[in-house]
Amino acid sequence: MWLGKCMKARAHLYISGRVQGVYFRNSVAELADNLGVLGWVRNLYDGRVEAILEGEEANVEKIAEFCRRGPAGAYVLNLETKWEEYRSEFTDFKIFY
């Protein structure tokens, strides 16, 4: 019997385009909460959104895929994803304002 091992992952995302003022951070936070992914999301002064996600690899990938299109009203021009070493440093998911 195969008991598959869940791999932990960490992704650092930078999302550019029309991604501020369109409920992007809240949408990412809601999805993260639903999938059990920890970390944070924030707006950057240059108009991008930045996020760090930690959790089950498949769930981190689901959020990264969502960030390629964003919520209704968003227009994503670019998603930069940096896969980093999993650190287990978060206890929840925060939205920084």
C-alpha positions as CSV (number, residue, x, y, z in Angstrom):
1,M,0.0,0.0,0.0
2,W,1.3,3.4,-1.0
3,L,1.1,6.1,1.7
4,G,2.2,9.1,-0.4
5,K,4.3,11.7,1.4
6,C,3.1,15.3,1.3
7,M,5.9,17.6,0.2
8,K,6.2,21.0,1.9
9,A,7.0,24.0,-0.3
10,R,7.7,27.7,-0.1
11,A,7.1,30.2,-2.9
12,H,7.9,33.9,-3.1
13,L,5.6,35.6,-5.6
14,Y,5.7,39.0,-7.3
15,I,2.6,39.8,-9.3
16,S,2.4,42.7,-11.6
17,G,-0.4,44.3,-13.7
18,R,-3.7,45.7,-12.4
19,V,-3.4,43.9,-9.1
20,Q,-4.1,46.6,-6.5
21,G,-7.6,47.8,-5.7
22,V,-9.2,44.7,-7.1
23,Y,-9.5,42.5,-3.9
24,F,-6.3,40.6,-4.8
25,R,-4.7,40.4,-1.4
26,N,-8.0,39.3,0.2
27,S,-8.6,36.7,-2.5
28,V,-5.2,35.2,-2.0
29,A,-5.7,35.2,1.8
30,E,-9.1,33.5,1.5
31,L,-7.7,30.8,-0.8
32,A,-4.7,30.3,1.5
33,D,-7.0,29.9,4.5
34,N,-9.1,27.4,2.6
35,L,-6.1,25.4,1.6
36,G,-4.1,25.5,4.8
37,V,-1.3,27.6,3.4
38,L,0.6,30.0,5.7
39,G,2.5,33.2,5.0
40,W,1.6,36.7,4.0
41,V,0.6,39.0,1.1
42,R,1.1,42.7,0.6
43,N,0.9,45.6,-1.9
44,L,4.2,47.1,-3.0
45,Y,4.8,50.8,-3.7
46,D,5.6,50.1,-7.3
47,G,2.1,48.6,-7.9
48,R,2.9,45.0,-7.6
49,V,1.6,42.5,-5.1
50,E,4.1,40.3,-3.2
51,A,3.4,37.1,-1.3
52,I,5.2,34.3,0.5
53,L,3.4,31.0,0.7
54,E,4.3,27.9,2.7
55,G,2.4,24.6,2.9
56,E,1.7,21.4,1.0
57,E,3.3,21.8,-2.4
58,A,0.1,21.1,-4.3
59,N,-1.7,23.8,-2.4
60,V,1.0,26.4,-2.8
61,E,1.0,25.6,-6.6
62,K,-2.8,26.1,-6.6
63,I,-2.4,29.6,-5.1
64,A,0.4,30.4,-7.6
65,E,-1.8,29.4,-10.4
66,F,-4.7,31.6,-9.1
67,C,-2.2,34.5,-9.0
68,R,-1.6,34.1,-12.8
69,R,-5.1,35.4,-13.4
70,G,-6.2,36.9,-10.1
71,P,-9.8,37.8,-9.0
72,A,-12.4,39.5,-11.2
73,G,-11.2,43.0,-12.1
74,A,-7.5,42.1,-12.0
75,Y,-5.3,42.0,-15.1
76,V,-2.1,40.1,-14.4
77,L,0.8,41.0,-16.7
78,N,3.5,38.9,-15.0
79,L,3.9,36.4,-12.2
80,E,7.5,35.9,-10.9
81,T,7.8,32.8,-8.8
82,K,10.9,32.0,-6.7
83,W,10.8,28.6,-5.1
84,E,12.7,28.7,-1.8
85,E,13.6,26.3,0.9
86,Y,10.7,25.5,3.2
87,R,11.3,27.2,6.6
88,S,8.1,26.5,8.6
89,E,8.2,30.0,10.0
90,F,4.5,31.0,9.9
91,T,1.6,30.1,12.1
92,D,-1.1,31.8,10.0
93,F,-1.7,33.8,6.8
94,K,-1.6,37.6,7.1
95,I,-2.5,40.5,4.9
96,F,-0.1,43.4,5.3
97,Y,-1.5,46.9,4.7
